[in-house]
Amino acid sequence: MKTIKYLSLRVFAVTALALVFAMPVKAQMTDNGYANIDWQYNFPLSNNFADKSSGWGMNFEGGYFLTDNFALGAFLNYHSNHEYFGRQTLPVGEGGSLNTDQQHTVFQLPFGLASRYVWNRGGAFQPYAGVKLGTEYAQLKSTFNVFEANKDTWGFYVSPEIGFNVYPWAYGPGLHFAAYYSYSTNKGDFFTYSVDGLSNFGLRVGIAF
């Protein structure tokens, strides 16, 4: 788990440094394009499998403005949430039982289309509202003792988002801040658990061009 967290932070840090020290570019990637690279923190909602909030995720998004204010593009992000459960007796098979503690993990990887409407485009402060639509791969995993039970699932993903880009300098990348809600239709029944849909509230902080 720590490896995932450190990997996310390292990828974000290396990307940020590379962009900051790159040759000067305009505040936006092109006159009609945009891109964001973010670290994200999320809070699972109504999830009794692994409901602890975490900052073990990143978001990548880019697009093109079809009009002065409306852009269409693509996104991919990932996130892991974990929760520890103390020792308990669990039913196994017909008449069997298992007494153990567990570590639950939900890994989510949504990707697809991203849209946004931007106000004050070209200014130093650019608020926006957007929606992401696509597919989500999710892995549900329970680790106990030296054993592991897991389930791979696929579902439909939707995520409304509000945020803003700030460009403090005339040249170079800006900063990106966003809040989002996400819901996916992923379902999974395995071991003694049943998951029916995954929803989250989250925050993103990153780099904008």
N, C-alpha and C positions, 0 to 999 in steps of 0.2 A: 504493500500500500504506500509506504514511504517512497518507494522507487517511482511510482506513478506520479506522486506529488512533486518530487524533485525533478523528474523529467519534464513535467509541464512547466515548472518555473524556469528551468534551464533553457528550454526551447523558446519561451517567451523572452527571456533576458538576452539570449544570443541574437534573436531576431530584432529586438529593440535596439541593441547596440549597433548592429549592422546597418539599420536604417538611419539612425541618428548620425553616424559618422560617414554615411555615403555622400556622394557628390550632391550638392543642393538640387532639389527638384521643386516643382510647384507644390502649393499646399494640397492639391488634389492630384491623383495619379495621372490623369489626363484631363483635358477640358471637359470630357463627358464621362469619365470613369471614376470609380471609388473603390477602396478596399479597406478592410479592418482586420486586425489581428489582435485577439483579446485573451486575457485570462478571465475565467469566470468562476463565480461562487454561486452555488444553488442550494435551495431548501426544498426537499421533497414534501409533497402535500398528499395526504390520505394514502400513505404508503406504509403498510404494516410489516413490510419485509426488511427494508433498510431505510430508515427515515432520518438519519443524522445528516445535517447539512455539511457541506465540504467545499473546499476550493481546489479540487483535483480535476480541473477541466480547462479546455481552451476552445476558442471559436475562430473560424476563418471564413471571411465573406468578401465577395467582390461583385461588382456589377457595372452597368452602363446606363446612363440617363437617356431615356427615350424621348422625354420632353424636358422642359426647363426644370421641373421639380420631381418628376417621377422616374425612378430607376428600377431596373429588373436585373437580377443576377443569380448567383449560386452561393451556397453555404455548406459548410461541414463543421461540426463540433463534436466534442466528446466529453463525458463526465463520469466519474465514479463516486458512488456513495456507499458507506459502510456502516454497519451496526453490530455491536457485540452483544451476544445473549449468553447469560450465565448458565450453569449446568442445570439441565432439566431432563425428564424422561420423555422420550419420543416414541410413538408406535412405529414399528417396522414390520412390514409383511403381515402375515396372518398370525396374530397372537404373540408376535415378538416385540421387543422394546430396546431402546438404546438410551443410555444415560450419558450425556455429554454437554459441553458448552459448544458454542458455534460463533463463527464470524460470517455475517451475511454481506454480500456485495451486489450492487446493481451497477452495471456498466452500460451506458447509453451512447450510441453513435448515430445521430440523425444527420441527414444530408438531403439536399434538394434545391428548390427555387426560393429566392429571397426577393422581396419587393419593399420599396420604401418611398415615402413622400417627404421631401426635404423643404423646409422653409429657410429663407435668407441664404440660399445657395450662393457661394462665392464670398460670403462674409466671414468674419472671424469666429462667429458663433452660429452654428447651423443645427437647429433642432429638427427631429424627424419622427415619423411614426411608420412602422413597417410590419410585415407579416412574412413568416417563413412557412413553407409547405413542402412536405416531402415524405421520406421513408425513414424509419428508425430501426436499427438493429440494436437489440438489448440482450445482455447476458445476465441471468439471475444465478447466483452462486452461493452455496452454503458450504463452508469449510469446517470440519469437525475432526478432532484428533488427527489422524493421518489420511482421512478420507475427504472426498469432495463430491457434492451433488450439484449439478448445474443444468440450466435450460437455456437454449438459444431461441430467441423469438424475433419476429418482424412485425411492424405495425405502421399505421399511418400517423404522421406527425404534423402538428400545427402549433405555431408559436407567434402570438402578437408581441410587439416590442416597441418601446419608446426610448429615445435617447438623444444625444447631441454630440457633434464634433466641435472641437475648439482648435483653432489655428493661431497660436500666440505669435508665430513668426511669419515673416513674409515668404520665407522659403523653408523647406524641410517638412517632415510629417507633422501631423497634429495629434490631438488626444481624443479618444473615444470613450464615452460613458453611456451605459444603457441598462434598462431594467426589462425583464421579459417574463412571460408566463408560457409554459409549454405543456402540451398534452399529447400522448401517443396511445394508440390502441393495443399495444403489446400485451399479450396474455401468456401465462405460463402456469402449468400445474406440474409439480414435481415434488418428490419426497413427501413431506406433510404440508406443503404450502401451495397457495393459489394466489396468483397476481392477475388482476384484471384492470389494465390501464395504468399508465405512469404519468404523473403530473408534477410540475416543479415551478417554483418562483426563483428567479435568479438575477444576479447583477454581473455586468461586464465592464472591465476597464482595459483599455488597450491603445493601439496606435491607429491613426487614421491618415489615409492619403487619398 
